[in-house]
């Protein structure tokens, strides 16, 4: 019998996990002071439906959109501005997206919010679009790369790449967790919102990236979608980054020559 609460427990297996949030918040505030941008751009009626858009002074090369994690019910965009630094230094505009959280909204509603955020951000920046996100955000960008994505055809044509970082791609195991008291997934919604059970856009490159030191379930989730989409003819790659766990795997986005930054923009 699998203990699914334990399988998705990252904090319980990371030394000093309780200190990471303060560290992220401090780094994010410092990053916002270094970049030219517009904060709290609204894309919907919910107070959380807004994003921070950082744009280089010269004409940008395109738009990177970052979706944060927190199992769809924790954190907000203010913790993650530092992850815009790498692409920004490479001449790209970066939108760091906030979204409504469970239990106020459901996961399907969050998917729709993210699609609206992408649409609004894309209307403000010309050129190619790269989607990336971590954990729950990794799920959400994979969801938008699936064949049942709610994105419009015009936005899909502009999408150059998707990099899903430590995503949860099969939501059905979450039905057996205490977390689902907050998420309120049903069998129907868990299946519908699981990109690993869907098919990919055949010609959209998707990279599934996970820390090699992460919990076994996150390694399994990464392998599951990569293998499923590759079998269906998707343009898929996968990376198991040595020496990183769930909380450190995103850190290379802070640097212009960071491994994830280079993957996004390749």
C-alpha positions in Angstrom: 0.0 0.0 0.0 1.4 3.4 -1.0 1.3 6.2 1.4 0.4 9.0 -1.0 0.6 11.7 1.7 4.3 10.7 2.1 4.9 10.3 -1.6 4.1 14.0 -2.2 5.8 15.3 0.9 8.8 17.3 -0.2 9.4 19.4 3.0 9.6 16.3 5.2 12.7 15.1 3.2 14.6 18.4 2.7 16.9 19.7 5.4 16.0 23.2 6.5 12.8 23.2 4.5 11.2 25.7 6.8 13.7 28.4 5.8 13.3 28.3 2.1 10.2 30.5 1.9 11.9 33.4 3.6 14.9 33.0 1.4 12.8 33.0 -1.8 10.9 36.1 -0.6 14.1 38.0 0.0 15.7 37.0 -3.3 12.5 37.9 -5.1 12.4 41.4 -3.6 16.0 42.0 -4.5 15.4 40.8 -8.1 12.5 43.2 -8.6 14.8 46.0 -7.7 17.1 45.0 -10.5 14.7 44.7 -13.3 12.6 47.1 -15.3 9.0 46.0 -15.1 5.3 46.5 -14.4 3.9 44.9 -11.4 0.4 43.5 -10.8 -0.9 43.5 -14.4 -4.5 42.3 -14.2 -5.7 39.5 -16.4 -9.0 38.7 -14.7 -11.5 39.6 -12.0 -10.0 37.7 -9.1 -7.5 39.7 -7.0 -4.9 37.0 -7.6 -5.3 37.1 -11.4 -2.4 39.3 -12.1 1.2 39.0 -13.2 4.5 40.9 -13.0 6.0 41.7 -16.4 9.7 42.4 -16.6 10.9 43.8 -19.9 14.4 44.7 -21.0 15.1 48.2 -22.2 16.0 47.0 -25.7 13.5 45.2 -27.9 12.9 41.8 -26.3 13.6 38.5 -28.0 10.2 37.1 -26.9 8.2 36.2 -23.9 9.0 33.7 -21.1 6.0 32.9 -18.8 6.7 31.4 -15.4 4.0 29.6 -13.3 4.8 29.0 -9.6 4.2 25.9 -7.6 2.7 25.2 -4.2 0.4 22.3 -4.9 -2.3 24.8 -6.3 -3.0 26.1 -2.8 0.1 27.8 -1.5 2.4 30.8 -2.3 2.0 33.6 -4.8 4.0 35.3 -7.5 5.9 37.6 -5.0 8.2 34.7 -4.0 9.6 34.0 -7.5 10.7 37.2 -9.2 14.4 36.0 -9.0 13.6 33.3 -11.5 13.1 35.9 -14.2 16.7 37.1 -13.9 18.2 34.6 -16.2 15.9 35.0 -19.2 15.7 38.8 -18.6 19.5 39.0 -18.8 19.3 37.2 -22.1 17.1 39.9 -23.5 13.7 38.2 -23.0 10.6 39.6 -21.4 9.4 37.5 -18.4 5.9 37.3 -16.9 5.7 35.8 -13.4 2.1 34.8 -13.0 -0.1 34.7 -10.0 -3.4 32.8 -9.9 -6.3 32.0 -7.6 -5.7 29.2 -5.2 -7.6 26.2 -3.9 -10.0 25.9 -2.1 -11.3 29.2 -3.4 -11.1 27.7 -6.9 -10.7 24.3 -8.4 -7.8 23.0 -10.4 -9.8 23.2 -13.7 -10.5 26.8 -12.9 -6.8 27.4 -12.2 -6.0 26.0 -15.6 -8.5 28.5 -17.2 -6.9 31.3 -15.2 -3.4 30.4 -16.5 -4.7 30.3 -20.1 -6.1 33.8 -19.6 -2.8 35.0 -18.1 -0.8 33.7 -21.1 -3.3 35.3 -23.5 -3.0 38.7 -21.8 0.8 38.6 -21.4 1.1 37.6 -25.1 -0.9 40.6 -26.1 1.8 42.8 -24.5 4.9 41.2 -25.9 5.6 40.3 -29.5 7.5 37.2 -30.6 7.8 33.6 -29.5 6.5 32.4 -26.3 8.2 29.9 -23.9 6.2 28.5 -21.0 7.8 27.1 -17.8 6.6 26.3 -14.3 7.6 24.4 -11.3 5.7 21.7 -9.3 2.0 22.7 -9.7 3.2 25.2 -12.2 4.9 22.3 -14.0 1.6 20.6 -14.2 -0.1 23.8 -15.5 2.4 24.4 -18.4 2.1 20.7 -19.4 -1.6 21.0 -19.3 -1.4 24.0 -21.7 0.8 22.0 -24.0 -1.6 19.1 -24.2 -4.1 18.6 -27.0 -7.0 19.7 -24.9 -5.3 23.0 -24.0 -7.7 25.9 -23.6 -5.2 28.3 -25.4 -6.3 29.8 -28.7 -4.9 28.7 -32.0 -3.1 32.0 -32.4 -1.3 31.7 -29.1 -0.4 28.0 -29.8 1.3 29.1 -33.1 3.6 31.4 -31.1 4.6 28.8 -28.6 8.3 27.9 -29.1 8.9 25.6 -26.2 7.5 24.3 -22.9 9.8 23.4 -20.0 7.9 21.6 -17.1 9.9 21.5 -13.9 9.1 18.8 -11.3 5.5 18.7 -12.4 2.6 16.5 -11.3 1.2 15.1 -14.5 -1.1 12.4 -13.2 -3.4 13.9 -10.6 -5.3 10.7 -9.8 -3.0 9.8 -6.8 -3.8 13.1 -5.2 -7.4 11.8 -4.7 -5.9 9.6 -2.0 -4.1 12.4 -0.1 -5.2 14.6 2.8 -4.4 17.5 0.4 -7.5 16.7 -1.6 -9.6 18.1 1.3 -8.3 21.4 0.0 -8.0 20.7 -3.8 -11.4 19.0 -4.0 -10.4 17.0 -7.0 -13.0 14.4 -8.2 -12.2 11.3 -10.3 -13.5 13.2 -13.3 -11.5 16.4 -12.8 -8.3 14.5 -11.8 -8.4 12.6 -15.0 -9.3 15.5 -17.2 -6.6 17.7 -15.7 -3.8 15.0 -16.0 -1.7 15.9 -19.1 0.0 12.5 -19.0 -3.4 11.0 -19.9 -3.8 13.4 -22.8 -1.9 13.7 -26.0 0.7 16.4 -26.9 0.9 19.0 -29.5 3.0 17.0 -31.9 5.3 19.8 -33.1 5.8 21.7 -29.8 9.1 20.8 -28.1 8.5 19.9 -24.4 11.2 19.3 -21.9 10.4 17.5 -18.6 13.0 18.5 -16.0 13.3 17.1 -12.5 15.9 17.1 -9.8 17.7 13.8 -9.5 17.5 13.9 -5.7 13.7 14.5 -5.6 11.1 12.2 -4.1 10.5 9.0 -6.1 7.0 10.1 -7.0 8.2 13.2 -8.8 10.8 11.1 -10.7 8.0 8.8 -11.7 5.7 11.6 -12.7 8.4 13.1 -14.9 9.1 9.7 -16.6 5.4 9.0 -17.0 4.6 12.0 -19.1 7.9 11.9 -21.1 7.3 8.3 -22.1 3.6 8.7 -22.8 4.0 11.8 -25.0 7.1 10.4 -26.8 5.1 7.2 -27.7 2.4 9.5 -29.2 4.9 11.3 -31.4 5.5 14.3 -29.2 8.8 16.3 -29.5 9.9 15.3 -26.0 13.1 15.5 -23.9 13.7 14.8 -20.2 16.4 15.9 -17.7 17.2 14.5 -14.3 19.4 17.2 -12.9 22.1 15.9 -10.6 22.5 17.3 -7.1 19.1 19.1 -7.0 16.0 18.5 -5.0 12.5 19.9 -5.3 13.3 23.3 -3.7 16.6 23.9 -5.5 15.9 22.5 -8.9 14.6 25.9 -10.2 17.5 28.0 -9.0 19.5 28.0 -12.2 16.8 30.3 -13.7 18.4 33.1 -11.7 21.4 33.1 -14.0 21.9 34.1 -17.7 24.0 30.9 -18.2 22.0 28.7 -15.8 21.2 25.2 -17.0 17.4 25.9 -17.0 17.8 29.3 -18.6 19.8 27.8 -21.5 17.2 25.0 -21.8 14.3 27.5 -22.1 16.0 29.6 -24.7 17.6 26.9 -26.8 
